[in-house]
Amino acid sequence: MIESPQSDGRYDWTKIQLLDAATTQCYLAAQYVALSQPGHGVPATITPTPTASNTATVTNTPTITLTATVTLTPTITLTPTETLTPTVTNTPTETLTPTVTNTPTETPDATMTPTPTYRDLHAGDLVKANQSVNCRVSNSAQSNISYILEKNYQAVMLTDPVNANGYYWAQVRPLSTNIECYAVAQYLDLVQSGYDLSPTPTTTGTVEAAGPYKVGDIIVTTASVNLRTDAGTNNPIVKTISSNTQGSVLAGFKQANGLDWVQVQFPTGSGWLAVKYTRLVTSSTPGGPFAAGERIVVVSTVNLRTLPGTSNPSMGQLSVGLQGMALGASAKVDNLTWVQVEFPMGSGWVASNYVKKLTAVTPTVGPKASNIWVYLDCTSNPERVLVTNNNAQSIRVISIGSIYQPGSGEPYSVGHTLGSKVTLSYSSNSKAPSTHRLTTRELFDDNAGSQEGVIVKTSLGDITATCPAVTSGEKWIEVNLSTQTMHVWRGSTKISSSLVSTGKPGFSTPTGTFYITTKYTSVTMAACANGECWNTPGVPWAMLFRYGGFYIHGAYWHNDFGRIRSHGCVNLPVPYAEWLYGWAPSGTRVWIHY
């Protein structure tokens, strides 16, 4: 490996030099690389002879395709003088000795470089999801989902990323939960290095001591001081905290280098600092209204603040119904009781009258069968059954069978787990692809009309759907920007619906009546606008409905349907987009409105 992996939004690419080719350097996707030997070394780059020239002729053709053809030209030759010899050896002289002396002096230059990891993420880092991502019980995409990290939700890394089953997985604890689960590291972005590796909070009734302070105490720095990833001057510096900056004490106290160290949350980050550079401002109330680790829920919109008191900065608003966890500390400021809490957006303080213990309020609504949408295309070739899970939790699809005179072998066993906002397309007859194929015979009787249909057995119960009775009338598409939904019509009969993702602020999806003009099974979408640039290859089932690059298309890079997030296009689940692409001919009317 010559360079650490870099993400292009879809893959993480790493630059490598082949060991059996002195000058061959290239890029490949890191998920297809497994570690053979750590710290092997970066070989010196051997400069090719001047006769070796690289041409950069790029031909753009109307056909937009993704190919994997790599041509190695024989113009690059290795001269006999450029030989690799075994002169570089690993000897016992390369040892780590305790030559770094730890002293009580706080200087900003005593740092350690952590061992490189995938995307430079490490155990103890605070990360956030760059899209909605499933957090699973083990490091396998086939394992059960225990939590869904929505976009921008934060979590603490419990392990370094490890390559397993085709992905780099990290065990994490989502903030505001006691859950420990595994997430694919390419969907996690660093928020703060060395945030915390304290034990997962458990419910207790007291505030633990943190050396000279109690957890939740408000302290202030008495000098400019380094905030470090752990206790000790030999640990990396998170940042330098200026004098007279207030922070709240977290659950941590250690002794190192002859100094007392305490873990503190400041408005700009958290970490460890020497106690000698701080003093007490406000002492926390032991226990407070909530015990450490208790689940709480927001009952009225409130600001999450960096410190107790309305004069302190807001980290963002907590909406009604959002669940979090109490950290066990409280303080009396502005005639209000403030409690230290942890929510998906981070840790901070809220006035206690805006939150309640979760067991004291109505439990949140769990998954419902009515949030599972099933659509049938009984006359297409192949026949299709689309199942969409619009619940916030995963569901299980157990089996699928027809209603009208079911054949032998029905219902067909499926056994698939559908995550939140995930659509799967099942097909049947001789034209059906092997992926999610129910049978090679005809599943539906075309002469049965609306008497025909399917029973989809799920973990939430049976879902029955019948074949559309209408076979004539104008085909047209409706997109409701307010509800982030698409409805597909035949005349005045609605035959199918799907959640969509349309334009975010600054990239509005146009409203009005449009018509599909051009269709591509796959297209590369690249542009720069409003300070953002993107280059997304292989966008599937794209249908242009307005000049300027406005498409209806499938989105393989997220499952965040039902929320705005695009650059102006109408994003659909890929299986639904594939069906719609085949159903809607060029010239199909598209009505977009609020």
N, C-alpha and C positions, 0 to 999 in steps of 0.2 A: 504494500500500500504506500503510495506516494503522498496522498492527501486524505484527510478525514472526509467522511461522507457529507455531501451537500444535497439539500432537498430542492427539487424543482416543483414541488406541490403534489407530485404523484409518486415519484420514486426518489430514493436517496442514492446519489451517484458517487462513486469513489474512483479516484485515479490510481491506476496500478502500472507497474512495470513488470513484464513477464521475465521470469528468471532464466528462461532458455533463449531469450532474444535481447541482445544488449541495448537496442535502441527502441524497442517497441513499447510505447506507453499508450494507454487507452483508458476509456471510462466504461464502467459497467455498473448495473444496479446492485447495491450492497446487499439486498435481500437474497441474492443468489450466491453470496460469498460466505464461506465458513472459516473461522479462525483456524489456522494450521499451527502457527507459532507466534506468540506475542513478542514484540520488540526485536524482530529479525533484523531490522535496519533498513534505512533508505539508501539504495545503491546510488553511486554517482551517475549523473546523466552523461552518457557518451554522445558527444556532438557528431552528427553524421557528416560525411564529406560534402564539400560545396556542391557536388553534382547532384545531390539529392534535394529535389525541390518539391514542395507541396503545392499543388494547384488548388484554388478555392473556387472553382467554377460551380455555381449552383444554378440549376435549371428549374424554373417553376413551370409546372404543367397544370392544365385545368383539372387533371385527375388528382385528387387529394388522397393519398394512400400512405399507410405506415408500413415500411419494409424493414427487414432486419438484415439486408445484404451488406456485408462489410467486405470491401475489396482491398486486398493488400497488394500494392504495386511493387514490382521488383526493382524500382529505381533506387531504393535505399539499400546501400551495401555496407558491409562492415569491413573495414580494412584490417589486415592481419596484425597491425601494430596495436589495435585496440583489443587487448585481451583481458580477460578477468582472471586474476590469480588469487589464490587463497591467502593473500597477505594479511587480510583482516581477520583476526581471530579473537574469540572471547577468552580471556585469561582471568585467573583469580585476582589480577591486579585491579580489575574494575569492581571495586566493592564500595558499599555505602558505609561510611564510618561516622561515628557520633561527633563530627567536627563542629556541628552547629550548636552553639551553647545557648540555651534558653535563659534569658535573664528577665528580671521584672521590668526592664525598660520597654516601653511600648513604642516601637518604631514601625513605620508602615512598610519597610522593605523586607521583613522576615516572613517570606511566604513559601509555600510548597506548591509545586505543580502537580495536580492530580493526574493519575494514569488516564490516557485518552480512552474514551468509550464511544459507543455509537451515538452520533449527534452531540457528543460531549455532555451527555446527561449522566448524573451520578446519584447514588443513594443519598438521600437527605435533601435533594433539590426540590424546590417548589415548581411545579409545572402546571400548564393549563392545556385543555383540549383545543386543538385548532379546528375541530369539527366534532359533531356528535359521534362518540365512539363507545363501543361495548366494552365493558370491563368484566373479564371472565374469571371463573373459579380456578383455571389453570392456564398455562401458556400454550393454548391450542384454540384455533378458531372453531373447533368442534365442541368445545366444552360449554357448559351452561353459562348464561349471562347472570352476573350477580348485581351489576349496577350499570347505569348508562351515564357516562360523563357527557353532559351537554356541552356545546361549544362555549368556550371561555370558563367552564367550571375548572376549579383548581384541585390539585392533589399533591400529596407528598410522595416522592420516590422512596420506596423501601429497599430496592435493589438496583444495581446497575443493569442496563439493558443486556439481555442474553439472547443469542440467536437460537431459535427453536421453532420447528415446524414451519419454516419458510418466512418467518418474521422475527424482528427483534422485539422481545417482550420485556416489560418492566413490571414488577409488583408495586402497586401504589395503594395509598389510602386516600380516597376522595375526602376533601375537607368537609367538615360537618357530619362525618359518618365514622362508625367504628369498622367499616368494611375494608378488608384487604383483598385486592383482586388484581388481575393481570390485564394490561392494556398494551396495544402495539405502539412502540415508542415513536414511530414516524408521525403519529397523530398527537404527540405531546410536545409543546414548546416550553422552553425554559422561562420561568418568571423570576426566580431568585436562586442563586447557587447557595448550597449549604444551609437551606432554610431550617431544617429540623430533622432529627432522627430520634426524637423522644418517643417513648412507648405510646401506642394507641390509647387515647383517653378512655378510662373506665369510670363508671359511676361511683363517686365517693361523696361523702357529706361534708368534707372539710377542705380547707385550702392548705396545701402542703407548704412547708417552709422552704424557702430558696436562699439558704445561707442567712445573711443578715436581713434579708427581705422576705416577705410573704408573696406567694403568687398573686398577681393582681395589683401589687403596690405600684404607685406612680413614682418614678424617680426622674432625676434630671442630671445631665452630664455637667461636671464642673470644669472640664477641659476638653479640648479636641482629642478624640480617642478613636482607635481602630475597632470596628465591629468585625468579629472573626467568625469563621464557620464552626469553630469549636473552641473550648477553653485552651489557652496556651498561645504564646507569641509565635510559635512555629507553624500555626495554622493559617490558611489563606485569609486574606482580608476581604470581607464583603464590601465594605465602604467605610469611609471616615465620617464619624458623627461629630458635628461641630459642638462647641461648648454651649451650655444652656438649652439643650434639646431634651424634651420630655419623652419618656417611653414607659411602657407597662411591663412588669416582670412576668416572664413565662415560667413554666415548670422546669427549672433546671438550675443546678448549682454544682460547681466543681472547684477543685484546687489544682493549680498548675503553675510551675515556675515560681513558687513561693507567693502566689497571688490568689485571692478569691475571685472567682469568675461567676457571672450570672447571665442567664439568657433573657434577652429583652426584645420587645416589639417596639420599633420606632415607626414614625409615619412613613419613612422611606424604605423600611425593611427590618428584618429581625436577625439576631445573631448573638454572639457572646462578647462580653467586654469585662475588663477588670473593675471590680467593685470600688477600688480606691478612687476612681475617677467619677463617682456618682454620689448623690445624696438623696434621701427620701423627701418626696413632696407630699404625697397622700397615702395613707395606709389603707389597704383593702379590708373589707369586712369579711371575716372568716365565714365560709359557707355561702353567704348571700342567699338570695331567693331561690337559686337553682344550684343543684349539686354538679360537680364536674362530671361531664359525660352524659348529662340528661338531655334528651331530645326536646327541642322547643320549636315553636311555629310562630310566624309573624301574624299578628291579628290586626295590625294597622300599618300602613306604609311608613317606613322609618329609615333614617340615614344610618348607615354603618360608619362609625367614626373611628379615627385612629386612636383616640384617647377619650376618657369620659368627659363630657361637657360639650355644650352646643357650640362653643367657640373653636373647637378643634375640627380639622379638615374631615370632609365626608369622603369615604371610599366608594360610595355609590348608594343607591336606594334599594332597600329590601322590600319586595312586593308582598302583598297579603297572601298567606298560604305557603310561603317559602319555608322549608324546614332547615334547621340548623342544630347546633350542639352547644350547650353551655360549657365554659371552661372552668367554672367554679368560683371565680373572683367577682367582687362587686365593689363599688365606691360611691360615696355620696357627693355629688357635684350639682350646682345650680338647683338645689332643693329637689333633685331627682336621684333615684337609685339607678346607677348604671351597672350593667353586667357585661362581663367579657364573654364573647361568643365566637363561634366559628361557623361561617356560611360558605357556600360554594365559591363566592367571590373573594374570600379571605377571612382573616381573623381581625376582630376589632371590638368596639363597644357600642351598646344600644341602651336606651332608657328601658328599664324593665317592664314598664306598663305597656309597651308595644309588642311584647312577646308573652307567650304562655307555654306551660309545660304541655307537651304533645298529648299526653294521656288525658289532659283536662279539656281537650277540644274534640270536635268531631273528626274521626280518622279520615285521612285522605282517600279519595276514591280509587279503587284498584282497577285493573283491566276489565273491560266489559265486552261481551260478544258483539254488541251493537257497533263497536269501533273496528270490527273486522269487516272489510268490504270485499265482496266477491263479484266479479264480472265474468260473463260467459260470451264467447263468440262461437256460436254453435255451428255456423255455416262456413267459417273460414277454413283455409287449408294451409297448415294444420288447424284443427279445432283448438281453442284455447280456454283455459280457466285461470283467471288472474286473482290472486289472493293478496290483499294488502292489510297489514297490521298497523292501525292508527293509534294503538295504545302507547302509553309511555313505557310499558313493560313488555318483555318478550312473551310470545305465545307459542304454542306447539300445534302444528298441523299434523294430524294423526293419519287421516285417510280421506280419499275422495272417490265418490261413486255416483253414477247417473241415477235419475229418478224413474224414468219411463222404461220399463222392461229391462232392468239391469242385466248385463251378461255375466257369464261365468268368470270368477276371479274378482268380481267387484264386492265391496269397495276396494280400491287399490291402496295398499299401504304406502304412506309417504314418510312420516317421521321426521319432519323438518322443524327446526326452531326459527321463528321469524322475529328478528329484533324490532325495535320501535321504528315506525315509518318505513318498513321494508316491504317490497312487493316481490312476489315470486310468480312466474308464469309457467303453468303446467300445460302440456300439449298432448294431443292424441291423433291417431291415424298414421298411415304409412309415410307421411311427409314430416312427421314430428321429429325434431332433433333429439339426440340421446339424452341431453341434459333435461331433467325433470319431465321425462316422457312417462305418461301414465300407461299407455298401451299403443300398439301399432295398428289396432283396428279402430273403426269409427266408434266413438263414445256416445254420440248423440244421434237420435233418430230424427232426420230432417222433416219427416212427415208429421211429427208429434206436436210441432209448434211450441206454444207456451206450456204444454203439459210436460215437456222435457226440461231437464235441468240437472243440478248436482246437489248432493249433500256433502258438505265439507265438515268433517269431524275435527274439532279442535279441543285444546285443553280448557276452553271456556264454554264448550257445548257445541251443538250442531248448527251450522249455518246453511240455510237452503237458498238456492238461487235458481231462477228459471230462465230459459232461453228467451231473448227478446222476441215479442210477438210481431213487432213492426219490421217490415222488410223494404219499405218504400218511403219516399219523402226526402227532402234536402238533408244532406249531411252537413252539420256545422258544429263549431267548437265555441264554448263560452269559458272565459277565464275571469274569475271574480277576485280582484286584488285585495279586497277587504278581508275575505275569508281564506285567501290563498288556496283556492280550489279550482279545478277544471271540471266542467260538465260537457259530455259529448251527446249530441242530439241527433235524432233522425226525425225531421219534421218537428212536431210538437211533443215528441216522446223522448224523454231522457233515458239513454241506454247505459251510461257508464259515468263514473266520477273518479277523480284522483286528487290528492293533495299536490300542490306545486310549490316552487320557490321562485319568486319574481324579483324585480330589481330593488336593491337596497338604496338608502339615501345617496343621492348623487348619481345614481344609475337607474332612474325610473323606467319601468316598463311602460311603453306608450299605451294610451287608451283610445278606443274607437273601433271601427270596423275595418278589417284587413282581409287579405286573401293569401293563401299559401301559393307562392310563386315558384320556388325551387326546392328540391329535396335531395339530401345526401345521406347515404347510409353511414358515412363517417366523414368528419371534417376536422381540420385543425383550426382552432379559434385563437387568434393572437391580436393584441391591440394594446395601446396605452391611452388612458383617459383619466382625468381628475386625479392625477398623481399616482395612479396604479397601472401596472403593466402585467399582462398575463399571456401565457403561451400554452394552451391546452391541446394536446394531440388526441386524435381518435374520439372526438365527441360524437356519440352515436345517435342515429335516427333523427337527424336535424332537418327541420322544415322552416325555410325562410318565409316570414310573413310580412316584413317591412324592410325597406332599404335601410342601410346603416348597420346591418348585421344583427337584426332582431330575429331570433329563431325560437321555435319550440323544439326541445331536444332532451335526450336522456342525460342524466348526470350520474356518472359512476363514482365521483369523488366525495359524495356526501349522502346522508340519509336524513337531512335536516328539512324535509318537506313539511309545508305548512307554515314556514317562516320566510321572510324576505332575506335574500342573501346573494342574488345573482348580479351580473353587470348589465341587466336589462332584459335578458332572455327569459323564457318560461322553462324552468327546469322540471323534469319529470323523472320518476323512477324508471330505470332503463327498461325493465320488462313491459311497463305500460307504454313507454315511448315507442318501443318496437311494434306493439300491437297497433297503436294509433298511426304510425307511419304506414302500415299496410292498409289501414282502414280508410284514411283520409287522402283522396287524390289531390293533385295540384288543382288549385282553384277553390278549395274548400274555404268557406267563410269562417273568419275568426273574430269574435266579438269580445273585447277586453274592457272591463269597467270596474268601478268601485261599488 
